[in-house]
Amino acid sequence: MQKFQNLKEVRLSYQCASDDILAILCMSHGAALQHLTVTCDSSEGLRHRIHPDSWSKLRRKYPDIKINFYVVEVVTQDQFLSLLPQTTEICGFSYRCGLSLQSEQNLRTHALPILQYLQQAFACFLRSITLEFGFVTVPDLDGAIVDLLKSCKWIESVYLSGVMRTQLAVKVCERALQEGSGSLGTASVPSTALIQDILLLKFLSGHRGYNRLGSKHLRSRLIL
């Protein structure tokens, strides 16, 4: 990779990433790297850790780099914090968990602390958020998601999937339609019944910001 002077985008599994790999990226004479995407899947073991300083050095080399993390079935708070230190300064985050029986109980315990950590560490950087919690019911999840989105001033895209109340969809749409709410242009939240979608659409059609965003960009996905 050191020889690729015009390298603009890198996609890595966390299992293939390391302090050495980030150091090689920092040694490039051309400052062309714009996007780095890292996938963390618990099925790969994820036994090693990248030192927070390595992320800081990468950020100093490429101040405008956009770092995205895709996290799959990483369920404990300690695991999450060690994989994703504050120095990553991620702008995109996708989290899929609760898709297996093994992860359900841990998700109920650790989902809220994980969301609170995202809010504390990355709210000022995040532009895209995807949260998929399968069919696991997580206590107080709606409030934690709303608090996270309220803190993300530059959010552009939100996708939520799981056992969630329609009221959460309304709150997300309110956030999207707020004047001066940043540049949120895509919001997708599953509903659980047809009547709930009708109520949501009624709310949207009466909001003065709906025509500004348009249904092409703001959508609710129906799950029956």
Secondary structure, 3 states (H helix, E strand, C coil): CCCCCCCCEEEEEHHHCCHHHHHHHHHCCCCCCCEEEEEEEHHHCCCCCCCHHHHHHHHHHCCCCEEEEEEECCCCHHHHHHHCCHHHCCCEEEEECCCCHHHHHHHHHHHHHHHHHHHHHHCCCCCEEEEECCCCCCCCHHHHHHHHHHHCCCCCEEEEECCCCHHHHHHHHHHHHCCCCCCCCEEECCECCHHHHHHHHHHHHCCCCHHHHCCCCEECCECC
